[in-house]
Amino acid sequence: MLSLNTSDLTPVQLQNYLQYAIAPRPICFVSTIDAAGNINLSPFSFFNLFGTNPPMCAFSPARRVRDNTTKHTLENVHEVKECVINIVNYAMVQQTSLASTEYAKGINEFEKAGFKMLESQMVKPPRVAEAPVQLECLVREVIALGDQHGAGNLVMAEIKLIHIKEEILDGDGKIDQEKIDLVARLGGDWYCRVTPESLFKVAKPLATLGIGVDALPFAVRNSKILTGNDLGMLGNVEILPTADEIDNMRWTTAVKDILDATIGDEENRSRELHELAHQLLLFGNVNDALKVVLI
């Protein structure tokens, strides 16, 4: 494994390693305004949600790595402590990238990138009409994380008003993760797109007390077939199946075929049972998979 001491790397080297590794990152497409009324629109991928009571986002317009200058967004939020965070989807990603061009102060990136401005209701900066979600925010604090090349500036923004396009909602009025079509930043020029094909669910353990991987037999924990994800699913069940439930599993067609074909061959029996369990887990059948590996 390559081990790197950050003090031995230049800011450019650090930026490359970290932006490729710490990804994907959601995009804060933020509109701001200065005291003279000049509007700015710029994307930042050092961004996330940090609380819901109060609802707080944070993004970081870092100092430029090449020359240590600051960005218009940072200057604006010091002058007018308001912003709109516009969420970026696939339909607007190329225009969003164009808005990151370092135009001179006073140039409106809405116009340069071809976005339509919508008047905000609670803050001065306008919203991006094309964005599926628009968050009107008050800037509560700006925390400088350093004064050297690449240093971040943490902008703490409290969300005061949320605008959501109705076409991305489901039947219950909630955001449909498949419809919003989000994109995120990776390293360099790379982005990724959240499509229905790339989505998957992981059962949260918050409502249950999983038995844990350590409760599984040694042969299961050290299986050459079962993956770490497989073990995580098996360890998230609340109780082990009973002896009767495990015995009943022996008589299912798939299991019985394996048992009959591997009489006297414990190594292949274990392997084939674990392969069957792996397939069951791929389809989310955790309870049956657990019974199979405990036979």
Beta strands, then each sheet from edge to edge (+ up, - down):
strand 1: 28-33
strand 2: 39-44
strand 3: 47-52
strand 4: 55-59
strand 5: 82-87
strand 6: 117-118
strand 7: 127-128
strand 8: 133-144
strand 9: 153-164
strand 10: 183-185
strand 11: 191-193
sheet 1: 2+ 1- 5+ 8- 9+ 4- 3+
sheet 2: 6+ 7-
sheet 3: 10+ 11-
end
